[in-house]
Each structure stands twice: as structure tokens, then as C-alpha cells.
Amino acid sequence: MALPYHMLKVCGDILFAARGSSIHSFNLNLEPLGTWKYPVQQASGPSAPSHSQQPREPPAPQSKPPSKRRKLEAGQEPVINSQDADADADQETPQPGNRRRRRNKSGSHEPSYSSPHDVPFIHELSATTDGRHIVAITGSDKTIWVFEHDGAGNLKELSRRMMPKRPCSIAITPNNQTILSADKFGDVYALPLIPTPADEKKEQHLLPQQPQDESKDTTAATAQAQAQAQALFKPQANEFTVHTKRNLMALENQKLALQLKTAEEKHAAAAAANGAEFEHTLLLGHVSMLTAVVVATAGPREFIITADRDEHIRLSRGRLDQAHIIEGFCLGHDDFVSRLCVPPGRPELLISGGGGDHLFVWDWADGTLLSKANILEHAHDAAVVPTTTTTPGESDETETKKIAVSRLYACQLVEEDGAVANWVFVVSERVPAVFCYSLHAGASTLQHHQTIATPGGAFPLDVAVLYGAADAPLAFARLLVTLDPNSGLRAASSPANPPLAAVLGWAPGSGWSNVLQTPPGLITAAAAAGGDAAAGVSAEDLHKILYSTDSLRKTSMDFE
């Protein structure tokens, strides 16, 4: 099973591609530059003490006393009893706490995961407008990572902050100072891009610490147990043993005080379990699961646009102290909204897509629907209707006739007449094609231009446009489409050489044409990076991670 490049982000002249739990960097010629790997000890939980530091367990009790040992003369070999040999073998058997990590079939130490939610996959990748910082999300540990980019493809970790709830989407404010994090519980938090020194100390406090002296731990644990025993007072009397009015009143006061203290302890334990001991401000909230968040501007004002599972697109004020004020809604979707996009050069427009058959174009400031563009009919025309396939490498002819937009990417390109137009690329889950739409200057209607069928019928995961020459970057562009190598007909027939990506060239007037399949740089970077923290995931769990958008669709059980 091969890990795909499932997420792309262009940052100036550098392309960042997430593969499993690692981030690879490439130049525009797709030559590898560097790799950041997820810390292995973080992937397998808190760092455990070494073999010599682990406390030894006492030997198991023996049913018979050990046999006496005779003094041997020089040159005499000892006679070993079978019972003694068994006892020695039992003593040499490693205890469960001292077991080494198991090797897989390939001989490498790869962690195994009991659930796809435990796999440290990178779920979101964003960058500041100046390209100096990269922000990523790993959903397994609810962590937001901030990296410093030196401009040459090298990443330096600046901070990692564990959120109270699992983030599902992030956005960076235009001033490159604040991160907006939307989670699956419907809340949006604001975090400073660069944490303060006080926050860094708290982060170091939350990291796994080195084991301390056992005697000190025992003394501290004893003192803590004594304090808890003194603090947890429970009245021994009850209504049947107390008869006077004054004593009954005193008993009720004791019970009330005990309830209040228990509630305070539970609240303190819940706050400590969240681990969010850094600066983060709750801005706004939905009553449904959030799916996307973007920041849009109208003149000098900024607005926060959020989408949720209940078909809502909400417009809130962009000032952090006024983000709870709702300015309006964009209503019209009949299924979940999974992606939002503001086209470059057209800040007054908003494009949204989700579980419905259409893309929506909005005048978001007025909440007005301007146009809709059908996706499903083009999937039918290209004979690439989404199927109910759930197992990688297998095909199923049963049509679901449902669209689940997983990627929405917009860029600017030069048309045949020399005018600059916006192009929108749409990726839908389990659809072996990329749908291309054009949005001309001054227009508000998406026009379908081309449906790009992926090589080998592999499912596309993400797209990015790589611009060409510096003197005319919009005229010389290439489209990079990353593919799932474990899907499609070629993966089933030739699993040894599955496609990882496809590169298409842009020709004004004719559209996109295939240039190269699986650039060598992507293969070289994957091989040079070695093992990945997510390499131990099974094929079934990997499929659940990569194709999770359609799970937002409501079923009959959601309405019961």
C-alpha cells in the first residue's frame, strides 16, 4: 500500500505537498528540496522510559522452594535440573512492560493504530500571504503546527498547540497575525500565529517530561492521597439517624457543600484534560459541525465566512471583538457545504460546493445567489459517475448519483484573447476526473470548460497550478493533480507501479492536455523520506481518512 500526496499548497516558488504525516517541499520543476516528518514519539504517545529506567516487576511466586546448589570442584560441570531450567527461563522471559516494538513484515518499526482517527495524518495545509509561515493540522492529536519557511523549502517548527476540540478547517487573516480554527463542534477560535513567550513555556510544560526519581514520586503521591482523603469529607449521618430540626439543617448544608465541591473538581479536571493552556479566543459558534472557514474583505472591512453540515453559510464580522455579530447568511444549498472559495481578483464573489449537484456563486456581502453550475451532469457525460466503491482497487457499477466536493481551487490564467480569467477546479470524492470551470472578468457565471479524466481511472485528491516564466507567469502554467495510487483500474492490474500524480500543460484556447504522469521528483522524495508515522495504517483505514467528505451527508438516523 502506497501513501499518496493528498494535499498541496503553493507558496511562491515552492510547492508543499503533504504525504501521510510528512510535508515535502519541491521547486516548480517538481524537484525535491526538503522534508518535515511528524515526531515519531508523538505518534506513538508520550515517550516511555528506556528499558533500564523501567521498574522491574517482582518474580512470580514459586509453588516449590528452589533447589539447593552444590559447591563444585574445579573442572566439574554443573548438573541442571529440568525444573530449575524452566524457572530460569520464566525469569528471563521479558515482562509486558519491557517488550520491544514489533517489527512488521518489511523489518521496519512501524506503529499500528486501532482506529483511523488515531493516525497522525495532515488534514489541512495553509500559508501566509508573504510565504514566511506554513500552518498545518493533524487531526489525531488535535494539534495546530506553525512552521517558519526560509524561502528555500526548509521548514522550522515554531509551535504546536493542541486545541480543545479537533480542528477541521483553518484560515489566516490578511495581516498574517492570527489563525482562525474551526472545529467539528461548531466553534471558531482565534490564535496568534506566533505564540507569546508565556505560551511557549506552557507548551513545554505540556510536552512529555523525563521520568523522575521513584522515591520522590512515591512521597508526592502519598502526600496527595492524604490531602485528598482529608478534602473528601462525606457525612456519615443520614435522614434516618438525625431527628432534630437543627441537625437536619446541618446535614442538608453538608450535602450541598459536598455537591458544590464535586462539581468544581469535575470542572477543573475537564479544563486540565483539554490541555489548551495557551492564548486562544472563542469567536463564534454554530449549532452544527463546521466544515470550512474563509476570510473575505469588502473595502476596508473584513468578514469571517463559515459553512456547516446543515447547509448554512454564515457571514460574521471580522473584528475579533465583534465576530459574534452575524451580518447575514447565504442560503440555498440542499445538502452539506464542504468547501468555500473566494476567487483571486474577485473579492466580491464566493464559490461554494458540497453534497449537492451544483456549485453556487454568491454575492456574499448581500447574501444573493448569482448563479449555479452543475457538476453531476458533466460526470454523466464523461461516464465518470461516482460509485459506491469502498475498497481500494475494486470497482462497483452501482451509481450513487451523489457529489461530495472535497477540493475547490481557483487561480488566474491568460485566455486566448489575452484577457485574464479565473479558473475553478473541482474534485469530488471517488470521481476519477477533475472538472474545470472558467469565470471571466465581470461575469458571475461559471462556464464548464473541460473535464479531465485521470490516468488509469485513479481518484484525484488535490490540484495546484504551477506558474511558469517570471515574465509571463499566467500564460505558462501547469496543472498538478495528485492521485490515489490505491484506486483505479491501473492500481488493481499493476500494483507495483501505481500513479502518484499527473501534470497537464495549459494552452490558451485549447485547455489542458496531459504532459507527464508521476513526476520523478515525487517518487524520489517519497523514497528518500523513508518511513512515515502513518505508514502503519491499513488500506481500509487509509480509505476512510482520504474519503471522509461524503460521511457528512445526513441519513435517516440523523432525523430520528
TORNUFI-800331 format. One line per 8 residues: their letters; for each residue x, y, z of C-alpha. Coordinates in steps of 0.001 Angstrom, whole numbers, plus 524288, in hexadecimal, padded with zeros to 5 digits. Layout:
<atoms>
A) X/Y/Z  ...
</atoms>
This chain:
<atoms>
MALPYHML) 80000/80000/80000  80595/80D37/7FBC9  8031A/819EE/802DF  7FE6E/8247F/7F975  8012C/83304/7F910  7F3CD/836E9/7FDEE  7F563/84597/7FFF7  7FC52/8506E/7F864
KVCGDILF) 7FFBF/85E91/7FB5A  80712/867D6/7F267  80F10/87209/7F9A0  815EC/87AF3/7EFFA  81FEA/872D0/7E89C  81E99/86755/7F1F4  814A7/85C63/7F1DB  81164/855BA/7FEBB
AARGSSIH) 80B2F/8484B/7FDF0  805F7/840B2/8098B  807DB/83207/8090C  802C4/82ABC/814C3  8084E/831E9/82079  813CB/83816/81931  81508/844BF/8118F  81DA7/844A0/80568
SFNLNLEP) 82268/850BA/7FE46  82544/851DC/7EFB0  8290C/85C7E/7E649  82061/85FA9/7DA94  8279D/8555B/7D2A4  82318/84B66/7DCC7  830C1/848B6/7E1AB  83131/84507/7F01E
LGTWKYPV) 836C5/84F11/7F992  833EE/84A55/80753  82B01/84289/8104E  82510/844C9/81D9F  8212C/83877/824F6  81751/8370A/82FC8  81E76/833F0/83C92  81E1B/8253E/83E6B
QQASGPSA) 81D08/825D4/84D3A  81153/82EB1/84BAF  80AED/82509/8427F  80C05/819D7/84C02  807F8/82192/857FA  80FE8/82734/8631D  81DFA/82327/86354  81FED/8171F/86BA2
PSHSQQPR) 82BB5/81548/8745A  836C4/80D07/86F41  838A1/7FEC5/8729A  84224/801CB/87D8E  83920/80C13/88383  82CF9/803B4/8840C  829D4/7FDDC/89160  82BC8/7EF4F/891ED
EPPAPQSK) 82050/7E6FE/895B7  8221D/7DD44/8A0D7  823CD/7CF13/89CA9  81805/7C65B/89CEC  81662/7BE47/8A956  81B65/7B05A/8A84C  8137D/7A4B7/8ACA4  81FCB/79D8D/8B1A8
PPSKRRKL) 82BF0/7A2CE/8B84D  837B6/7A41B/8AF6F  8410C/798AC/8AF47  84DE2/799A5/8B696  85A20/79C40/8AED0  865FB/793A4/8B143  873A6/798BC/8B1F6  87B33/79405/8A628
EAGQEPVI) 8893C/79056/8A57A  89260/79508/89AD6  88F37/78F09/88D93  88206/78998/891D4  87650/78D8B/8897C  8698E/7912F/89028  85DE2/78835/88EE8  851DF/79034/88B5C
NSQDADAD) 844C4/78B1C/88F9F  83993/78C75/885FA  83140/793B3/89016  83C40/79D62/89296  83DC2/79F9A/88404  82F49/7A290/882C3  83009/7AC11/88E21  83BC2/7B2F0/88831
ADQETPQP) 834C3/7B3D4/87B42  82901/7B9E0/881E7  831A3/7C3F9/8886A  8382C/7C774/87B80  82B3B/7C923/8748D  8295E/7D7BF/87205  81E30/7DE17/87933  81343/7E4C8/871D8
GNRRRRRN) 81866/7F229/875AE  825E9/7EF1F/86FFB  821AC/7EA28/862BF  827D5/7F027/856F1  81FE9/7F58A/84BC7  81C12/7EB12/84230  821D0/7EAA9/834C9  818E8/7EA06/82935
KSGSHEPS) 81AF2/7E113/81DB2  82454/7EA93/8172A  82CF6/7EB08/82341  82A96/7F954/826C5  824B3/7FE12/8336D  81789/803D0/82FA3  80D0B/80736/83985  7FFDC/800B6/8385D
YSSPHDVP) 7F310/807D9/83AA2  7E639/802CF/83FBC  7DE13/80D65/8392E  7DFC1/81652/82D51  7DDB7/821DA/83677  7EA7B/81E53/83D66  7F2C2/81F96/83117  7FAA0/82C5A/8311D
FIHELSAT) 7F64F/830A8/82399  7F797/83ED2/81F3F  7E9B7/84351/81C82  7EBD9/851AB/81916  7F70E/85980/81369  7F752/8684B/81261  80125/87345/810A0  80228/881B9/8136E
TDGRHIVA) 8015F/88B3F/8081E  80FC9/88EB4/80956  813A6/88053/80925  81BA7/88132/8159F  81359/877E7/81DB2  80C5E/86B09/81B42  80127/86639/823CC  7FCE2/85802/82457
ITGSDKTI) 7F2DC/84FEA/82BC5  7F447/841F4/83072  7E6F2/83CD2/83439  7EB36/83164/83CAF  7F0D0/839F7/8477A  7E8AD/84648/84491  7F54D/84DD7/84281  7F7D9/85A2E/83AA3
WVFEHDGA) 805EC/85AE5/835E8  80C91/86796/831DF  81919/86720/829D5  82277/8719A/82587  825C5/87102/81710  8332B/875E4/812F6  82F02/877B8/804C3  836F5/86C0F/80014
GNLKELSR) 82DA9/8612C/803ED  832F3/85EC2/811A6  82972/85EBF/81D0F  82CA8/861CE/82B34  8229E/85E4A/8357C  81EA5/86A28/83D84  81345/86511/84580  809A0/85A08/8471D
RMMPKRPC) 7FD10/85CE1/84E59  7F303/852BD/851F9  7E544/85817/85079  7D9E6/854B2/85988  7D2AE/84E43/84E2B  7D758/84892/8415E  7D923/8534B/83712  7D360/850E4/8299F
SIAITPNN) 7D6EF/85D79/82261  7DFFF/86907/82428  7E17E/87695/81E52  7EBAA/88139/82029  7E7C7/88F76/82130  7ECD5/898C7/81698  7F670/89F22/8200B  7FCF3/891D8/82241
QTILSADK) 7FBAF/89343/830EF  7F062/88A63/834D5  7EC1D/87C74/8321B  7DD9F/8796C/83199  7DAD7/86B59/83551  7CD80/86535/832F5  7CAA2/85861/839D6  7C096/84DB5/83867
FGDVYALP) 7B8FE/85275/8443C  7B513/85EE3/83D1B  7BE94/86873/84399  7C870/871BE/83D7D  7D46E/87581/8457C  7DE86/88024/84316  7ECD0/87D43/845F5  7F8B4/885E3/843E8
LIPTPADE) 80113/880E7/838D2  80D53/8824C/84106  80AC6/87E61/84F3C  80F3B/8872B/85A30  81AB4/882FE/862E8  81118/87F8F/86DB6  809E7/8766F/86470  816A2/86FDD/86093
KKEQHLLP) 819A0/86CE0/86ECA  80C31/866E2/87054  80E48/85EB2/86404  81AFC/85987/86991  813A2/85641/875FE  809C6/84E50/86E30  8142F/84660/86724  81809/83914/86CBC
QQPQDESK) 821C3/83AD0/877CE  82D44/83248/87B97  82A65/8283B/88634  82DAC/82CCE/893EB  832F2/825E0/89FC3  829B5/81B51/8A48C  82B92/81ED1/8B2E0  8277B/82CD8/8B04B
DTTAATAQ) 81BBD/82834/8A872  817A8/81F10/8B373  818DC/829CB/8BDAF  8111D/83344/8B53B  806B3/8290F/8B262  8054F/825FB/8C0F1  803F6/83454/8C476  7FA03/83634/8B9AD
AQAQAQAL) 7F21D/82A6E/8BE35  7F1FE/82F88/8CC17  7ED97/83CE1/8C787  7E2B6/836CA/8BF7D  7DE6D/82E7C/8CAF5  7DD87/83A92/8D371  7D6AE/84278/8C8E1  7CC7D/83834/8C54D
FKPQANEF) 7C3C3/83944/8D102  7B780/83127/8D05B  7AD55/83261/8DB2A  7AAA5/825A0/8E20B  79D43/829C3/8E721  790BB/828FB/8DF3E  78259/82C7D/8E097  77FAD/8202B/8E85B
TVHTKRNL) 789FA/822A7/8F2E4  7879C/8314C/8F49F  77AF9/83591/8FAEA  77C00/8438C/8FFA1  77919/84ED4/8F685  78651/8553D/8F8BA  78DE1/848E0/8F5A8  785AC/84667/8E977
MALENQKL) 788DD/8541B/8E4A1  79762/851E7/8E74B  796E3/84510/8DFC7  790A2/84BB6/8D3FD  79B32/85638/8D421  7A5D6/84BDB/8D461  79FE6/844C2/8C8B3  79EB3/8517C/8C11F
ALQLKTAE) 7ACE0/8550B/8C3DE  7B142/8477A/8BF79  7A9AC/848C3/8B2A9  7AF91/8561C/8AFE3  7BD44/85136/8B276  7BB5C/8454D/8A9C0  7B67B/84DF2/89EA9  7C25B/856D9/89FFE
EKHAAAAA) 7CBA3/84B3E/89F82  7C519/845F7/89346  7C601/8533B/88CC0  7D467/85472/89030  7D727/846A5/88B33  7D043/84995/87E4D  7D7FF/8561F/87C93  7E4BC/84EF3/87F3B
ANGAEFEH) 7E120/84416/875B3  7DF52/84DCB/86A9E  7ED85/851CA/86BE3  7EB18/85EF3/8651B  7F3EC/866B5/86E1E  7F734/87117/86408  7F0FE/87D48/85E99  7E4D4/879DF/856DE
TLLLGHVS) 7D832/88188/855F0  7CAD2/87C29/852B7  7C539/884C7/847EE  7B887/87EAB/84362  7B111/871FC/84309  7A77F/86A30/83ADD  79DAD/8604B/83F96  7A2E5/856BC/83579
MLTAVVVA) 7AFFE/85110/8317F  7B889/85B0B/82A86  7BE8C/8570C/81D9E  7C580/86324/81828  7C9C4/870D2/81BDD  7CF26/87BE8/81359  7D216/88A47/8155F  7CC94/893E3/80B5E
TAGPREFI) 7CDDA/8A296/80A0E  7C456/8AD01/80581  7CBA1/8B9B5/804A7  7D2A0/8BC2B/81185  7CA18/8B294/81904  7CCE2/8A43A/81B43  7C2FF/8995F/81CEA  7C3AB/88B4A/8216F
ITADRDEH) 7BBE5/881EE/818D4  7B8F1/87488/81E82  7B1D3/868A6/81927  7ABEB/85D3B/82077  7A59B/85011/81E9B  797DB/855D9/81F2E  798CB/85C86/811C8  79BB2/869CD/817F9
IRLSRGRL) 7A597/87401/813C7  7A6C5/87EA5/81E13  7ACBB/88C1A/81CEA  7B28B/891C3/8297F  7BA5B/89DE0/82C65  7C900/89CA7/82AFA  7CCE2/8A4A4/836CE  7D071/89AE7/84142
DQAHIIEG) 7C902/8A23D/84BCC  7BCCA/8A29A/8431B  7BD82/89547/83C82  7B165/890AD/843D3  7A914/89A7E/83C2E  7A27F/8940B/8307B  7A197/89C83/82454  79A10/8930D/81BC4
FCLGHDDF) 7988C/885A0/815AE  79A1E/87F7B/8084A  78F20/87580/807C0  78BE3/86C98/7FC68  7935B/85FDD/7FDEC  78AF8/853D2/7FFDF  79614/84BA4/80583  7A25F/84DB3/80D72
VSRLCVPP) 7AC30/85837/80970  7BA1F/85318/80995  7C24C/85D3B/8023E  7C2CE/86C17/800EE  7CB37/873EA/7F78F  7CD1B/8826D/7F4BB  7D2BD/883AD/7E6D2  7DF41/88BB6/7E5D1
GRPELLIS) 7DC8D/89932/7E056  7CDF5/897C9/7E300  7CC8C/89A50/7F1A0  7BE0B/89D2A/7F050  7BAF1/88F26/7EC36  7BA2C/8828D/7F3EE  7B9C9/874EE/7EDF5  7B484/869C5/7F626
GGGGDHLF) 7B2CA/85B40/7F419  7AF16/84F62/7FC06  7A5F4/843D5/7FB56  79CEA/849A3/7F10D  79DBB/8487D/7E250  7A163/856C9/7DFF9  7ABAD/860E0/7E2DA  7A625/86DAD/7E813
VWDWADGT) 7AB28/87B4D/7E4EF  7A764/88592/7EF04  7A7F5/8940C/7F127  7AB59/89105/7FF1D  7AA1D/89EE5/80442  79BA5/89F36/80083  7993E/890B2/80251  7947D/88FF7/7F432
LLSKANIL) 795AC/883D0/7EBC4  79AE7/887FE/7DE74  79BFC/87B1F/7D70F  79D4F/86C72/7D81E  7A5B1/862EF/7D05F  7A245/85497/7CF3F  7ACA9/84A69/7D245  7A52D/83DA8/7D1A8
EHAHDAAV) 7A0D1/83F42/7C389  7AEEF/840B4/7BF28  7B27D/834AB/7C6FA  7A7D4/82D66/7BF7D  7AC9D/832A8/7B272  7BA75/82E1C/7B53A  7B5C5/820E3/7BA5B  7BC7A/82359/7C755
VPTTTTTP) 7B0A3/82312/7D037  7B483/8211A/7DE82  7B2BC/81345/7E340  7B100/80CC6/7F05E  7BE9D/806DD/7F008  7C3E0/8057D/7FDD5  7CF56/7FC3C/7FBEC  7DB99/80125/7F508
GESDETET) 7DE43/7FAAD/7E811  7D066/7F5C4/7E631  7C60B/7FB56/7DD25  7B77A/7FBD0/7DEFD  7ADE8/7FF59/7D447  7A345/80370/7DDD7  7A131/81211/7DC47  79EB2/81A64/7E82A
KKIAVSRL) 79BCD/8268A/7DFF4  7A155/82EDE/7EACE  7AC18/838F5/7EAA2  7B4FB/83BA7/7F642  7BE15/84710/7F349  7CAFE/844A8/7FA36  7D35D/84F24/7F385  7D028/85C8D/7EDDF
YACQLVEE) 7DBC6/863AC/7E800  7DBB4/870B7/7E0B6  7E69E/87783/7D942  7E8D4/88176/7CE61  7ECE9/87E07/7C077  7EE7D/88535/7B391  7E421/88234/7A957  7E613/8818B/79A9E
DGAVANWV) 7E244/88FDF/798F1  7EC1F/8940F/7A336  7E222/896BF/7ADDA  7E447/891A0/7BB80  7D991/88898/7C060  7D744/880A8/7CC95  7D76A/871FF/7CBA8  7D100/86934/7D5AF
FVVSERVP) 7D4CE/85AE2/7D747  7CBB0/85197/7DE47  7CEF1/84444/7E409  7C422/83B57/7E8B9  7C656/82F41/7F0EF  7C7C3/82274/7E98B  7C615/82925/7DC60  7D1A3/8264B/7D33A
AVFCYSLH) 7D15E/833CF/7CD06  7D415/84230/7CF8F  7C9BF/84BF5/7CB3B  7CE83/858FF/7C5D7  7C62C/86552/7C598  7C978/872F6/7C0DF  7C4DB/87FC3/7C6C7  7C77E/88B42/7BDC3
AGASTLQH) 7CA0B/8990B/7C265  7BD95/8A022/7C5F5  7B569/893AC/7C4D8  7AF08/88C41/7CFE1  7AC27/87F76/7C8E0  7B4C7/87376/7C905  7B651/86D84/7BB88  7BA66/85F5C/7BA7E
HQTIATPG) 7C66E/85EB5/7B209  7CC3E/85135/7B35D  7CB53/84464/7BAB1  7D8BE/83E6D/7BCC1  7D869/82FB1/7BE31  7E327/82AAB/7C706  7ECE2/8207C/7C1F3  7E94E/8129A/7C54A
GAFPLDVA) 7DC6C/816D0/7CB40  7E341/81A97/7D7EC  7DBFE/8238A/7E144  7E185/83166/7E202  7E489/836D7/7EF78  7E923/844D7/7ED5B  7ECF9/84E6D/7E2A8  7F652/859EA/7E1AF
VLYGAADA) 7FA7C/862E0/7D6A2  80922/864F8/7D4DF  80C19/8717B/7CD87  816F4/87256/7C393  82006/87D1B/7BEF5  8217A/88920/7C76A  81EC4/89270/7BC1C  811C1/88C0A/7B8CB
PLAFARLL) 80E0A/882FB/7C402  7FF8F/8821F/7C0D2  801E5/87E02/7B2B1  80AF1/87293/7B5CA  80473/86A60/7C01C  803A6/85C17/7C39E  7F930/854F7/7CB39  7FDD8/84B0F/7D544
VTLDPNSG) 7F3C5/840D6/7D919  7F75A/8377F/7E405  7F126/82A07/7E340  7EDDF/81EED/7EC62  7F6EA/813E1/7E7E5  7EE6B/809DE/7EED1  7E27A/80CC7/7E66B  7DEF0/80B45/7D831
LRAASSPA) 7E0B7/800B4/7CE1F  7EF63/8020A/7CD14  7F145/80031/7DBAA  7E994/7F38C/7DAE7  7F0D1/7EE65/7CEF3  7FE75/7F398/7D1DA  80005/7F5FB/7E074  80ED7/7F6C1/7DF59
NPPLAAVL) 80EA1/80397/7D796  80290/80B62/7DB61  8015D/819B1/7D715  803F9/82410/7E16B  80113/8303D/7D97D  7FEE9/835D6/7CBF1  803CF/84292/7C613  7FC00/849A2/7BB99
GWAPGSGW) 80038/8552F/7B35D  7F812/86153/7B0BF  7F5D8/865B8/7A2BD  7ED6E/87204/7A114  7E1E4/86EE2/7987C  7E2D0/86022/799AF  7E369/85DB2/7A83A  7EB0A/85391/7AFB8
SNVLQTPP) 7F24F/84825/7A9C7  7F9F9/83D34/7B037  808A0/83F72/7B0B1  80E63/8365B/7BAED  809C2/82BA9/7C3DD  80FB6/829FB/7D168  81B11/833B1/7D129  827BB/82D0A/7D559
GLITAAAA) 829F1/83715/7E019  81DD8/8328C/7E76F  82287/82477/7E723  83043/82865/7EB5B  82B3A/8306A/7F6D0  82267/82573/7FB73  82D7A/81B8D/7FAD2  8379A/82479/80123
AGGDAAAG) 82E9A/82812/80C6D  82E76/81A14/8115B  82431/81584/81AFC  818AF/81E22/81E32  81190/81EE8/82B2E  80511/81B47/823E1  80B1B/80FCB/81C97  804EF/805F9/825D5
VSAEDLHK) 7F711/80961/821CB  7EF4B/7FECD/81B0F  7E988/80049/80D76  7DBC7/80106/812E9  7DF3F/80B98/81CCC  7E6AB/8133C/8127A  7DAAB/8131F/809E8  7D272/81863/81527
ILYSTDSL) 7DC20/82359/8177C  7DD46/8279C/8095A  7CEC0/826DF/80659  7C7CB/82C9A/81215  7C00F/83792/80B9D  7B48A/82F29/8079A  7B2E7/82AF0/815C3  7AD85/838A0/8185C
RKTSMDFE) 7A14C/834CF/810F1  795C3/83314/819ED  78EB1/8262A/81AC8  78176/8226A/81FF2  78786/82011/82D57  78B5B/82E7D/82E31  77D0F/83270/82DB9  77840/828D4/837F2
</atoms>
